[in-house]
Amino acid sequence: MKTVSIVIPAYNEEDTIRTCLLAALAQTVPAHEIIVVNNMSTDATVDIVRELQAANPDAPLVLIEQSAAQGITPTRNAGFDAATGDVIGRIDSDSAIEPNWVEEVAKSYADDSVAATTGPVLYYDMPFRRFGLIADDTLRRAMFKLTDDYQFLFGTNMAIRRDVWEAVRDETCMDEENLMHEDLDLAVHVNDAGYTISYVPTMVAGMSARRMDDSPTDFAAYAKRIETTYNHHGVRSRALMIPRWAYLAIYPLVKGMRWGVRAANAVR
C-alpha cells in the first residue's frame, strides 16, 4: 500500500486547525506525515500546532514555514515539495477528514494509472449533514461525467502522486494576482500532461460552509475564478462552467440555512 502524506496550508486558522489536525491524527491507517505549512500567521495557529506536537510526540506531525510570499499557491507548493510520501494528500485547515480517509486514498492508488484523486465533502457546520454529503457526491459524480476532457481537483479534498506533482510542478501557475483557483490550475496541468484524475467517493472530507457567509458580490467573484482559471489556459467548454453555475445556484439556499441555524441558536 502506498504511503500518504497530508499537506495543510494554514494562514490564521486558530479556530479550525486543532479539529483539522485531530482528525488527521485519528486515522485507521496513519498518514506517513502530516505537514502544516504556516503562511505568516499572526494568530495562535502555530502555537496550537506546537501544542499538538508536544501532546503527540510519536505522531509524524510536521510544521514548516512559508514566508516568502502570501498566498495559497506558494504555500501549497512548499508543502508538496516537502512531502516524502508516495501520494500527497491536500486538505484545508478547516477540513476534518473522515477516520478512513488515508486508508481510502491509499487504496485508490493501487492502480498505477491513477495520477490524482478528489472526493466529496460533508459540510459539518450545516444541518442534515449526511443528506448534504449525498447531494454533494451526486453533484460531483455528474460533473465528472460531463467534464471528461478536463477533470477537476477540489483543494479541500484531493491527492496526487508525488511523481506526478514533480512532473507538473514547474508548469503550474503562481497566480501572483490571485485571480484563479489553484486546485483547478493544477488539474489543468495534470490533464494536459496526459495523466488521469479519478473521483473517489469513499475519500470523504468534512469542511466548513463558511464561504457561504461571504457577501453576494464576494461569492460571485469567488465563483468567477472558475471561468478565469480555464480562460487563462485557453480552455473553452460550457460543461466546465457547471461548477460555477452550481455554486451560484446553491449559494442563496445554503446562506439561508446558515442564517436560520444562527437565528434558532440565538432564540435558545
Secondary structure, 3 states (H helix, E strand, C coil): CCCEEEEEEECCCCCCHHHHHHHHHCCCCCCCEEEEEECCCCCCHHHHHHHHHHHCCCCCEEEEECCCCCCHHHHHHHHHHHCCCCEEEEECCCCEECCCHHHHHHHHCCCCCEEEEECCEEECCCCCHHHHHHHHHHHHHHHHHHCCCCCCCCCCEEEEEHHHHHHHHHHCCCCCCCCCCHHHHHHHHHHHCCCEEEECCCCCEEECCHHHHCCHHHHHHHHHHHHHHHHHCCCCCCHHHHHHHHHHHHHHHHHHHHHHHHHHHHHC
